[in-house]
Amino acid sequence: MKRIIISGGGTGGHIFPAIAIANALMKQEPDAEILFIGAKGRMEMEKVPAAGYKIKGLWISGLQRRLTLKNLLFPVKVITSLAMADQILRKFKPDVVIGVGGYASGPTLRMAVRRKIPALIQEQNSYPGITNKLLGGNVDRICVAYEGMERFFPKKKIILTGNPVRQDILINKNKNEALDYFKLNHEQKIILIMGGSLGAGTINKSVIKYLESIAEKDNIQLLWQTGKYYYDQIESNQAVVNMENVRIFPFIDRMDLAYTAAEIIVSRAGAIAISELCIVGKPVILIPSPNVAEDHQTKNAEALVTQSAAWMIKDREAEEKLFPMVNELAANQEMQHELRKNIRMLAIPDAADRIAEESLKLITKE
């Protein structure tokens, strides 16, 4: 029986791909035992058990951009997490360790390498973070989603696999079913607005700024994921509540149906969001978050824009430009067709299976 550890998390962008990899591993090796390692208090501690897998938590978090008590505790957390990760590895005795990014991934992979356990990292972005760049020289395999990653990692270790996505979006859905699920008007064009699992303040402000003009339009309807941190405030806005052509949710569980319903999508440019959007194949306007390490969302978005597969707005320009751009794209059928065609060419729908296969090869190699 093969024993596998998958480490990482923090946001849906790391957790859902990790679960997709686990499901692919179980499909290829039904008797495998899989253990997740995440960060205590983060989303993965809830989502992973809900998906049917065991998880252990490390006491780890990221560095803040300003001087805080959390920053003073950071070195202590790193040392503690390294010791905790080492203890888990010693007890579980994995045949391979997979890092998917997020706070817990660094300590787990570092201790796996030290113990000479076969290790693989999955780099989601077109510009890797510091942790993966440091680990890249020591792990056995690096699964990437973009061409040209030999700028950052040893070429011989790189495998182009794409990013894993939630399996439900790979299954074609009935559009009428999707519209009915969200109680949307069948005669209007649906604009899906989403800022990631936690929400995006700039995107939400951009929508609120144009509420009056949105209310006047009888040809569009908004399906709006506000993020849980912003939902209560937005829901209490009477202007939003009274609008017939706006549906708001803190988090959309049925993203497969949301993607199916949408004519145009407005999104942050996280790596997994982009991988899903390539598979979905709808016209998309990307607003990269400026609050991420290495500005990797902008680089992710530019990788699509240069291939005429998406439009992009800088975060600082979103309040002024978002809805004029939405209106322009909604009125331009030819441009919608071009964007759909080009973004679909970038899709890799079997990424989870490819990563699972590469992970199992490392065990065989042993």
C-alpha positions as CSV (number, residue, x, y, z in Angstrom):
1,M,0.0,0.0,0.0
2,K,1.4,3.4,-1.1
3,R,1.4,6.2,1.5
4,I,1.3,9.7,0.2
5,I,1.4,13.1,1.9
6,I,-0.1,16.2,0.3
7,S,0.8,19.5,1.9
8,G,-0.4,23.1,1.5
9,G,-3.5,25.2,1.5
10,G,-4.6,28.6,2.9
11,T,-7.1,29.5,0.2
12,G,-9.4,27.6,-2.2
13,G,-6.8,28.2,-4.9
14,H,-4.5,25.7,-3.1
15,I,-7.1,23.4,-1.4
16,F,-9.3,22.5,-4.3
17,P,-6.4,21.5,-6.6
18,A,-4.9,19.5,-3.7
19,I,-8.1,17.6,-3.3
20,A,-8.3,17.1,-7.1
21,I,-4.8,15.5,-7.0
22,A,-5.8,13.3,-4.1
23,N,-8.9,12.1,-6.0
24,A,-6.7,11.4,-9.1
25,L,-4.2,9.4,-6.9
26,M,-7.1,7.3,-5.5
27,K,-8.4,6.6,-9.0
28,Q,-4.9,5.4,-10.1
29,E,-4.1,3.7,-6.7
30,P,-7.3,2.8,-4.9
31,D,-5.5,1.2,-2.0
32,A,-3.3,4.3,-1.3
33,E,-3.4,6.0,2.1
34,I,-3.3,9.8,1.8
35,L,-2.6,12.3,4.6
36,F,-2.9,16.1,4.2
37,I,-0.8,18.6,6.1
38,G,-2.2,22.1,6.4
39,A,-2.0,25.2,8.5
40,K,-4.0,25.3,11.7
41,G,-7.0,27.7,11.6
42,R,-7.0,27.8,7.8
43,M,-9.6,26.7,5.3
44,E,-8.1,23.4,4.6
45,M,-8.7,22.1,8.1
46,E,-12.5,22.2,7.2
47,K,-12.5,21.5,3.5
48,V,-10.2,18.5,3.4
49,P,-12.1,16.4,5.9
50,A,-15.3,17.3,4.1
51,A,-13.7,15.8,1.0
52,G,-13.1,12.5,2.9
53,Y,-9.4,12.9,3.7
54,K,-7.4,13.0,7.0
55,I,-5.4,16.2,7.8
56,K,-2.8,17.3,10.3
57,G,-2.3,21.0,11.1
58,L,1.0,22.9,11.5
59,W,1.3,26.2,13.5
60,I,2.4,28.3,10.6
61,S,1.3,31.5,8.9
62,G,2.7,34.0,6.4
63,L,4.8,37.2,7.0
64,Q,2.8,40.4,7.3
65,R,3.8,43.4,5.3
66,R,4.1,45.6,8.5
67,L,5.6,45.1,11.9
68,T,3.2,43.1,14.0
69,L,3.2,40.6,16.8
70,K,2.5,37.8,14.2
71,N,5.8,38.8,12.5
72,L,7.7,38.5,15.8
73,L,6.3,35.1,16.2
74,F,7.1,34.0,12.7
75,P,10.6,32.5,13.4
76,V,9.1,30.5,16.3
77,K,6.3,29.2,14.1
78,V,8.7,28.1,11.4
79,I,10.9,26.2,13.9
80,T,7.9,24.6,15.5
81,S,6.3,23.7,12.2
82,L,9.6,22.1,11.0
83,A,9.6,19.9,14.1
84,M,5.9,19.1,13.8
85,A,6.3,18.2,10.1
86,D,9.3,16.0,10.8
87,Q,7.3,14.2,13.5
88,I,4.4,13.6,11.1
89,L,6.8,12.3,8.4
90,R,8.5,10.0,10.9
91,K,5.2,8.5,12.1
92,F,3.4,8.3,8.7
93,K,6.4,7.1,6.7
94,P,5.2,8.4,3.3
95,D,6.5,7.0,0.0
96,V,6.2,10.5,-1.6
97,V,5.4,14.0,-0.5
98,I,3.5,16.5,-2.7
99,G,3.6,20.3,-2.1
100,V,0.8,22.4,-3.6
101,G,1.8,25.8,-2.2
102,G,0.5,27.6,0.9
103,Y,2.0,28.1,4.4
104,A,2.3,24.4,5.4
105,S,4.0,23.3,2.2
106,G,7.4,24.9,2.9
107,P,8.2,23.1,6.3
108,T,6.7,19.8,5.1
109,L,8.8,19.7,1.9
110,R,11.9,20.9,3.6
111,M,11.8,18.1,6.1
112,A,10.8,15.5,3.4
113,V,13.9,16.5,1.4
114,R,16.1,16.2,4.5
115,R,14.7,12.7,5.2
116,K,15.4,11.8,1.5
117,I,11.7,11.1,0.8
118,P,10.8,11.5,-2.9
119,A,9.2,15.0,-3.2
120,L,7.3,16.9,-5.9
121,I,6.1,20.5,-5.9
122,Q,3.2,21.8,-8.0
123,E,3.9,25.4,-9.1
124,Q,0.7,27.0,-10.1
125,N,1.9,30.4,-11.2
126,S,3.9,31.7,-14.2
127,Y,6.2,33.4,-11.6
128,P,7.0,31.2,-8.6
129,G,7.0,32.3,-5.0
130,I,10.2,32.3,-2.9
131,T,9.5,29.0,-1.1
132,N,9.1,27.0,-4.3
133,K,12.2,28.7,-5.8
134,L,14.2,27.7,-2.7
135,L,12.8,24.1,-2.8
136,G,13.1,23.7,-6.6
137,G,16.8,22.7,-6.5
138,N,16.2,19.9,-3.9
139,V,12.9,18.2,-4.9
140,D,12.7,15.4,-7.4
141,R,10.0,16.8,-9.7
142,I,8.4,20.2,-10.4
143,C,5.0,20.2,-12.1
144,V,4.2,23.5,-13.8
145,A,1.3,25.2,-15.6
146,Y,3.3,27.6,-17.9
147,E,6.0,27.3,-20.5
148,G,9.4,28.9,-19.9
149,M,9.7,27.9,-16.2
150,E,13.3,26.8,-16.7
151,R,14.1,30.5,-15.8
152,F,13.4,29.5,-12.2
153,F,13.9,25.8,-11.9
154,P,16.3,23.1,-13.2
155,K,15.0,22.2,-16.6
156,K,15.5,18.4,-16.2
157,K,13.0,18.4,-13.2
158,I,10.2,20.3,-14.9
159,I,7.1,18.6,-16.2
160,L,4.3,20.7,-17.9
161,T,1.1,19.3,-16.4
162,G,-1.2,22.3,-16.0
163,N,-3.1,23.2,-12.9
164,P,-5.6,20.8,-11.4
165,V,-9.2,22.0,-11.2
166,R,-12.4,21.0,-9.5
167,Q,-13.7,18.0,-11.4
168,D,-17.3,19.2,-11.5
169,I,-16.4,22.0,-13.9
170,L,-15.2,19.4,-16.5
171,I,-18.8,18.0,-16.9
172,N,-21.0,19.9,-19.3
173,K,-24.1,21.3,-17.6
174,N,-27.5,22.4,-19.0
175,K,-27.7,26.2,-19.1
176,N,-31.4,26.4,-18.3
177,E,-30.7,24.3,-15.2
178,A,-27.9,26.7,-14.2
179,L,-30.1,29.8,-14.7
180,D,-32.9,28.2,-12.7
181,Y,-30.5,27.2,-9.9
182,F,-29.5,30.9,-9.3
183,K,-33.1,32.2,-10.1
184,L,-31.7,34.1,-13.1
185,N,-33.6,35.7,-16.0
186,H,-33.3,33.5,-19.1
187,E,-33.6,36.6,-21.4
188,Q,-30.6,38.5,-19.9
189,K,-26.9,38.1,-20.4
190,I,-25.3,36.9,-17.2
191,I,-22.1,38.6,-15.9
192,L,-20.3,36.5,-13.3
193,I,-18.3,38.6,-10.8
194,M,-16.0,36.8,-8.5
195,G,-13.0,37.8,-6.4
196,G,-11.8,34.5,-5.1
197,S,-13.0,32.5,-2.1
198,L,-12.3,35.4,0.3
199,G,-13.6,38.2,-2.0
200,A,-11.9,41.2,-3.5
201,G,-12.6,44.7,-2.1
202,T,-11.7,46.5,-5.3
203,I,-14.0,44.4,-7.5
204,N,-16.8,44.9,-5.0
205,K,-16.3,48.6,-4.9
206,S,-16.3,48.7,-8.7
207,V,-19.7,46.9,-8.8
208,I,-21.2,49.2,-6.2
209,K,-20.0,52.3,-8.0
210,Y,-22.0,51.3,-11.1
211,L,-25.1,50.0,-9.4
212,E,-27.3,52.8,-10.7
213,S,-26.3,52.2,-14.3
214,I,-26.6,48.4,-13.9
215,A,-30.1,48.9,-12.5
216,E,-31.1,50.8,-15.7
217,K,-30.0,47.9,-18.0
218,D,-32.6,45.4,-19.0
219,N,-30.2,43.1,-20.9
220,I,-27.7,42.1,-18.2
221,Q,-27.8,40.4,-14.9
222,L,-25.1,40.1,-12.3
223,L,-24.2,36.8,-10.5
224,W,-21.9,38.3,-7.8
225,Q,-19.7,36.3,-5.4
226,T,-18.8,39.0,-2.8
227,G,-16.6,36.9,-0.5
228,K,-17.6,36.2,3.1
229,Y,-15.8,39.2,4.5
230,Y,-17.8,41.6,2.4
231,Y,-21.2,39.9,2.2
232,D,-22.9,41.3,5.2
233,Q,-22.0,44.9,4.4
234,I,-23.1,44.5,0.8
235,E,-26.3,42.7,1.7
236,S,-27.2,45.6,4.1
237,N,-27.0,48.0,1.1
238,Q,-30.6,48.7,0.3
239,A,-29.7,49.6,-3.3
240,V,-28.4,46.1,-3.8
241,V,-31.3,44.4,-2.1
242,N,-33.8,46.2,-4.3
243,M,-32.2,45.4,-7.6
244,E,-33.9,42.7,-9.6
245,N,-30.9,42.1,-11.9
246,V,-28.3,41.4,-9.2
247,R,-27.9,38.1,-7.3
248,I,-25.3,38.2,-4.5
249,F,-23.7,35.3,-2.6
250,P,-20.8,35.2,0.0
251,F,-19.5,32.1,-1.7
252,I,-20.8,30.1,-4.7
253,D,-20.6,26.3,-3.9
254,R,-21.8,25.3,-7.4
255,M,-19.2,27.1,-9.5
256,D,-19.9,24.6,-12.3
257,L,-23.4,26.0,-12.7
258,A,-22.1,29.6,-12.2
259,Y,-19.7,29.1,-15.1
260,T,-22.4,27.5,-17.2
261,A,-24.8,30.4,-16.6
262,A,-22.2,33.2,-17.4
263,E,-21.8,34.9,-20.7
264,I,-18.9,37.0,-19.4
265,I,-16.7,36.5,-16.3
266,V,-14.9,39.1,-14.2
267,S,-12.2,37.5,-12.0
268,R,-9.0,37.9,-10.0
269,A,-6.1,36.2,-11.8
270,G,-5.1,33.5,-9.3
271,A,-3.4,30.5,-11.0
272,I,-6.2,28.0,-10.3
273,A,-8.9,30.5,-11.3
274,I,-7.2,31.0,-14.6
275,S,-6.8,27.3,-15.2
276,E,-10.6,26.8,-14.6
277,L,-11.4,29.7,-16.9
278,C,-9.4,28.2,-19.7
279,I,-11.4,25.0,-19.4
280,V,-14.7,26.9,-19.1
281,G,-13.8,28.9,-22.2
282,K,-15.9,32.0,-21.7
283,P,-14.8,35.7,-22.3
284,V,-13.1,36.9,-19.2
285,I,-11.9,40.2,-17.8
286,L,-9.0,39.7,-15.3
287,I,-8.3,42.1,-12.4
288,P,-5.0,40.9,-10.8
289,S,-4.7,41.3,-7.1
290,P,-1.9,43.7,-6.1
291,N,-1.7,42.1,-2.7
292,V,0.2,38.9,-3.6
293,A,3.9,38.0,-3.4
294,E,5.9,38.7,-6.5
295,D,2.9,40.3,-8.2
296,H,2.3,36.9,-9.7
297,Q,-1.4,37.5,-10.6
298,T,-0.4,40.2,-13.0
299,K,2.1,37.9,-14.6
300,N,-0.6,35.1,-14.8
301,A,-3.0,37.5,-16.5
302,E,-0.4,38.8,-18.9
303,A,0.3,35.2,-20.1
304,L,-3.3,35.2,-21.3
305,V,-3.5,38.7,-22.6
306,T,-0.4,38.2,-24.8
307,Q,-2.3,35.4,-26.5
308,S,-5.5,37.4,-27.0
309,A,-7.2,35.0,-24.5
310,A,-8.4,37.5,-22.0
311,W,-8.8,41.2,-21.2
312,M,-7.0,42.8,-18.2
313,I,-7.6,45.8,-16.0
314,K,-5.1,47.0,-13.3
315,D,-6.5,46.9,-9.8
316,R,-6.1,50.7,-9.3
317,E,-8.0,51.4,-12.5
318,A,-10.9,48.9,-11.9
319,E,-13.4,51.3,-10.3
320,E,-13.2,53.6,-13.4
321,K,-12.8,51.0,-16.2
322,L,-14.6,47.8,-15.2
323,F,-18.2,48.4,-16.2
324,P,-17.4,50.4,-19.3
325,M,-15.2,47.4,-20.3
326,V,-18.0,44.9,-19.4
327,N,-20.4,46.9,-21.6
328,E,-18.0,47.1,-24.5
329,L,-17.3,43.4,-24.4
330,A,-21.0,42.5,-24.0
331,A,-21.8,44.5,-27.2
332,N,-19.0,42.9,-29.2
333,Q,-19.9,39.4,-30.3
334,E,-16.8,39.1,-32.6
335,M,-14.5,39.8,-29.7
336,Q,-16.3,37.4,-27.4
337,H,-15.9,34.7,-30.0
338,E,-12.1,35.4,-30.3
339,L,-11.6,35.3,-26.6
340,R,-13.5,32.0,-26.2
341,K,-11.5,30.4,-29.0
342,N,-8.1,31.5,-27.7
343,I,-8.7,30.8,-24.0
344,R,-9.9,27.2,-24.7
345,M,-6.6,26.5,-26.6
346,L,-4.8,27.0,-23.2
347,A,-6.8,24.4,-21.3
348,I,-5.3,21.3,-19.8
349,P,-8.3,19.4,-18.3
350,D,-6.4,16.3,-17.1
351,A,-3.8,18.1,-15.0
352,A,-4.6,16.3,-11.8
353,D,-4.2,12.9,-13.5
354,R,-0.8,14.0,-14.9
355,I,0.4,15.2,-11.5
356,A,-0.8,12.0,-9.8
357,E,1.1,9.9,-12.4
358,E,4.3,11.9,-11.9
359,S,4.0,11.4,-8.1
360,L,3.5,7.7,-8.4
361,K,6.5,7.4,-10.8
362,L,8.7,8.8,-8.0
363,I,7.6,5.8,-5.8
364,T,8.3,3.3,-8.6
365,K,11.7,4.9,-9.2
366,E,12.5,4.3,-5.5
